[in-house]
Amino acid sequence: MANRKSLILLLGVLAILIIIGYQMNSKSPDYPASNLHTDDYEPDKEWKLVWADEFEGDTLNPDNWNRQVVKAGRFNKEWQAYTDSVDNAYVEEGCLVIKAIHHGDWHGRDQYSSARLNTAGKQAWKYGKVAARIQLPHGKGMWPAFWMLGTNCDENGGDTPWPFCGEIDIMEMYGSKNDAVVEANIHFADMEDKHEMLEAIPFELEKGIFADRFHVFEVEWDQEAITWKMDGETYATVDISTEDKREFHQEYFILLNIAVGGAWAGRPDATTPFPQFMYVDWVRVYQKD
């Protein structure tokens, strides 16, 4: 019995040493990344800027953004609480910063705080190019997103429940899957009023992870289709001209958030460094004349 206890203790110590060694040998990305000030993004001339937030002030612009307050577990069994605290969302170095914080000594529900920002009731658009330049977080259990919901969504003052309001996921990343992969998706109600989605289409970097640098994530959206691009490279398109995609022909608002844990994101653990950051250089909306 004594030998068994000693073996268990030894294995526990080895596991701790392995985790400490992993953290010491794994260089965390710098925030903001070194390419913050080397932005060369320029859309085609047919696109005209109709709205932007460049985050040039000292505080988040209340004319553009709402700070959602949501208890842990409300969405997708996620572990974080969304707060309206400036500890979780603030402006720094010309960027919006969303900060996910681990508050407890263990990993589980309600041990984290984060931010979920949206433009509901303030800024919304029907069709156009919707783009943002972002440096993402990384690690197990992290789920950052740049996305849109129909303005009629009942969560944000409308009268229509999800997925009947429609959802456009411009960018999602699941750190428990791969920090070098982002996904495109849509959610809607099919002709039988059942939840349907695109079945996420991935884009994988050839080198590094999305936390290493700022990248531009965007969709081009019109009456016929939604097309996803990453740093100008097209990687997904979906036809929305059919009757079952009727949700995508109305105004939508923008959301930005970091989720932690839950049904889809996987579990953060001792290898996941905290706090986690999502730096947003700018968010822009373009439309054609």
N, C-alpha and C positions, 0 to 999 in steps of 0.2 A: 504493500500500500504506500509506504514511504517513498519507494522508488518511483511509483506512478505519479505521486504528487510532485516529486522533484522534476520528473520529465515534463509534466504539464506546465510547471513554473518556468522551466527552461525554454519551452516552446513559446510561452507568452513573452518572455524577455526577448527572444529572437525576433518575434513578430514586431515588437516595438522598435527594435534596432533597425529592422528592415524598413519600416515606415520612416523613421528618422533619417536613415541613409538616403531613401528615395527623395525626401523633401530637401535634403542638403544638396543632393546631386542634380536635382531638377531645377534649372534656372527659371524662375518665374518671369513672364514677359514684363517689360517696362510699360507703365501707363503714365501719360499717353505715349504711344509708340513714336519712334523717331521720324516716321513719315507724316506726322500730323501737318506740318507746314509745307508739304510738297504735293499739294492737291492739284491735279491737272484735269479734273473732271469737267467735261464740256459736252452737253447734249447736242444732237443735230439741230441745225438752224430752224427746222420746222417747229421745234418745241419752244414755247414762250413761258417764262417763269410767271406763275400767278400767285404763289405764296412760298415763303421760306421762313425758317427760324435758323439763324446762324449762331445763336447763343453767344452774342457779343457783349451782353450786359453782365451784371454781377449776380442776377437772380433769374429764376425761371419766369418767363413772361406769362402772367395769368390770363392774358387775352388769347393765348394759344393753348395752354395746357391745364388739365385737371389732374390732381393727385388723388388716385383712388385709395380708399381705406377699406381693406378686405381682411377678414380673419383667416388664419391658416386653415387650409383644408377645404375652403369653399369651392375652388376650382381644381379639378383633376387630382384631388387628394394631395395637393401641393403642401409642402412643409413650411413655407414662409408666410408671414403676415405682410400685407402691403400697407405701408404707412404714408402719412402726409408729412413726415419729418424731413427736414433738410439734411439729416444724416444719411438718408437713403436716396435723395435726388437733389442735385445742386449744380451750379454752373461754375466751371473752373477751366482756366486756360483756353477760353473760347469754345468749350465743349459742355454739353449736357453730360453729367456723370450720374449713372444709376449704380448704387452701391448695395450689394447684398452682404449682410452682416450675420455672423454666427454668434449668438448671445450665450449659449449654454455650454455645458461641459460634455454633452453627448449629442449624437446626431439623431434627430427625430422631429416630428411635427411641432411647430410653434417654438422652435429653437433658433429661428432666423427671422430677419426683417429685410424687406426689399422695397422697390417702388414699381408701380404700374401707372404710367402716365398716358393720358388720352386727350384728344382734341374734341370730344363729344360736346355738341351744343355751342362750339366756338369756331371750328374750322372743319369743312367737309367738302367733298368733290365727287362729281360723277364723271368718270373717265379721265384719262391723262397719264402722265408719267409721274410716278411717286417714288422718290429716291431718298436714301440717307447714306452718309459716310460714317462707318461705325468700326470701332475696335471692340471685339467681343471678349467675354470672360472665357474660362476654360476649366476643365476638370469634371470628375464624376458628379452627377447630380445637378449640373448647371443646365438651364434651359432659357437662354435669351431669345427674344422675339421682337420683330418689327413687322406689324401686321395691321389689318383694317377690319372694321365691322360696319354693317349697314346702320345708318342713323336711326332706323326704326327699332333697334335692339332694345328690349325692355330693361336690360341691365343698366342702360345709360339714358333712361328717360323716355324711350319709345314704348310701343305697344305690342312688339313682336318678339317672341322667344327665339333663342338660338336653337337650331340652325336656320330657321326660316328667314332670319335677317341677313344671312350670308356672312362669310368670313373669307378674307384674302390674306394668306400668310406669305408676306413678301420674303421673310427670312426667319427660319427657326434653326437652332443648333442644339443638339443633344450631346452634352459632354460625355455622358456615359457610353455613347456610341462611338463618336469620333470628333475630336476638336478641330479636325480639318474638313468637316463636311457640314454644309448647310442644306436646308430642304425648302422646296416650294410646295404649297398646298392650297386648296380651297375647301370650304365646307358649306353645304347647302342642304335643302330638303328636296328629295326627288319627287317624281310625279305621284308617288304613293305616300308622300309626306314623311318619308323615312330619311334619317341622316345619311348623307352621301359625301364622299370626298374624292380628291384627285388621286389619292394614294401617293404620298410624298415623293417628289422627284429630287434626287440629290445632286449637289455640285461639290466635288472634292478638289482641294488645292493640290497642285503637283508637289509643293514643298512647304513645310512649316504648318502652322495652325492659324486659325483666324484671330487668335489673341496676339499674334506677333505684330500685326500691322493694321492700319485702317483700310477698309475695303468699301466699295460702293455697291449697295444692294438696291435693286429697283424692279418695278413692274411697269410695263406699258399696257394700257387697258383701254379698250374701245368697245364698240357695239358687237364686234365679232369675236374678240379673243383677249386673253390676258397672257402676256409674255414676260418671263423672268430673266433678268440679267445679273451677272456678278462681274464687277469691273468691266462692264461693257460687253461681256460675252454672254450670248443667249444660251440658256440651257433647258428651258421648259416653256411650253405653250399649251394652252387649253382653249378649246372652242367654247364660247359662251353664247352662241347664237341660237341654241336650241331652247325649247320651252322649259326644260327641267333646270336651266341655269337662269331663270327669270330674276333671281335675287341679285344678280350682278349688274342690274340696269337701274340703279338708284344711287343716291349719294352715300359715301362712306367716310368715316373718320379714322384717324391714325392712332395706333397704340405702340408703346415701347415699354418693355419690362424685362426683368430677370426673375424667372421662377426657380425654385430650389426643391428638388425631390418630387415625390408624388407618383402618380400612376404611370406617367410617360417618361419622366426625366431620369429615372434611376435614383440611386441613393448616394448622396455625398458621404465621404468617410474621412478618415485621418489623412488620406493622400490628397484631399481637396483643400487647397489653401484658401483662407478667408482673411480679410474681406475679398469679395469678387467685384470686378468693375466692368461696366459697359460704357465706353466713351463714345458720344455721338457728336461728331464735328458739325454736321448740319442735317437738316431735313428740308426737302424741297418738293414742290409740286409744279409740274409743267403741263400746259395744254396746247393744242394746236389752234391756230386762228380759225 
